[in-house]
């Protein structure tokens, strides 16, 4: 019996007892070593295990990224959502952060639209194996065109067997678990509930037909995964195993092009791409599986009580891509309170730790440090406040769509560190999300675009920044610059239905009708139901939009500008919001976004709508002219006098705060002698109700 393995199992069993009494503050005891942050080109590693260990982890993460790139034939992999690794030196610390079901695991993957957290338990010799499967999904989502579930899951399973030592070993059964464990009394006991491994599942004479496997509906994003101990996962793993071994990855790309872009039936696409029928491909995969004798040996060993199961044999071997001296690193010490705030940010994203995390973060911002006492005497603001904690609280409030409170936290964070690029990013997220959640226009577009350009300079691969920049520019009237930013977002995140939908919205706003139809037709036939529904509505509305410049009215809806509809949510791996959210260009109301607004959860405390007023009906008409004056004496109503040619029009807005304005942040009652283009519904010969104003 391997004694190191026995020690691991005994420690993990004892951990359950420890957790009952463990306090979050134990992570930051005074006798703990200083925390360090190691930066590489693509990762940030925060650890309390010393500089050498921190550097080793950073090197390993860069190696993992490069190895996966080689598997999909990419020289470089993009990292469009920043990844922060929290590497904890012992499993007691790790278990205090992880969900209960993963307290005994070696690693934890915490997704988010703003950043990804990887929490590693350094007591395990190879903790990165625990996060290899979701990390593979991350790399695929941002570096490989849309594919089918069997390919993504098969490649993720293959990659999750990774072992890195003097070389890289891959291809073993990633779901193989030992049947025997040593209990607290040093007795070996067999667990009859150990699930079947992939090798066992494939040893059955019955496999799914290749056509069924290739067409089975499955969320390939990695966001909603159940057990991996199924024939679907096993067969996907082996088919990808076979295709990689036979160097057929280019043919895989050909296959997806035939199916997704040229709409060939699966059976014909198989023959054309792989030069094999589905029966031949199935036979080839089965024959290849039987040739991997090491899988059977590892399975037999896992059934024995005296075999160390932590290092199963691997059939595939690669050279290490580089060593620690070949990559640049920067090492900085960080304060215990900053490390604690980062841990709090992680825990706030885990439902069962959420409330405790908020208490910890709030404690960091009020000076309540030890024994529940507030140390206000002889303490400066910087000593009793923490910018990272404010920022984490703001991010949590944004996830709850509590925009007023989030603005307050960001303002406090900015007072402490105005040059933190994360604050610029979250300020933009706040404006973008509020516009969608409340069907308002984005406010402060100039400042928002300035923030986003600074964020893009700080992190050039941050896809979300380009998406928000594209939508901000379209509201400001810059069609070409909006297209440029949106295309960059899609280049960085080729599978994002939200970004693609927003591209369609920009095409509509720019009157590029055929390009818009192509985008929405593609989304309509895709697997994302929310995107398909929203795209269908866009296609249904497009003829009316093209003819009249506005969407057709629907009962219960305010009039919206051209291109407005429901934008589908982004990948759940990156978004934790409702399945359908309004688009930015479907924004009518224009409340301010600052700390003075009502701090309400806009998803649950919306104000009761005012009684509807009688308004002109009929087609929307268009005119160009000059604003002579604007009368707002009956606020929020306004009457705008417009001179067009030799005719003067008196156009009414029932609430100028909700009026769609293009080219400025909002309507101003001080406007005079401004050239405008106007959409309105006529009432009489020279009157009517305003629909939109575009400043020229």
PyMOL commands that set and color helices and strands:
alter all, ss='L'
color gray80, all
select helices_A, chain A and resi 3-19+24-28+51-71+91-97+100-102+127-143+149-159+198-202+210-215+231-245+249-261+266-274+278-291+293-302+324-326+336-348+351-366+382-384+387-399+403-416+421-438+445-458+463-475+479-492+497-509+513-524+529-548+584-586+656-658
alter helices_A, ss='H'
color red, helices_A
select strands_A, chain A and resi 35-39+44-47+83-88+107-110+116-121+163-164+167-170+180-182+188-190+316-319+330-334+368-370+373-374+566-568+580-582+620-631+638-644+647-653+660-662+674-682+687-695
alter strands_A, ss='S'
color yellow, strands_A
deselect
rebuild
show_as cartoon
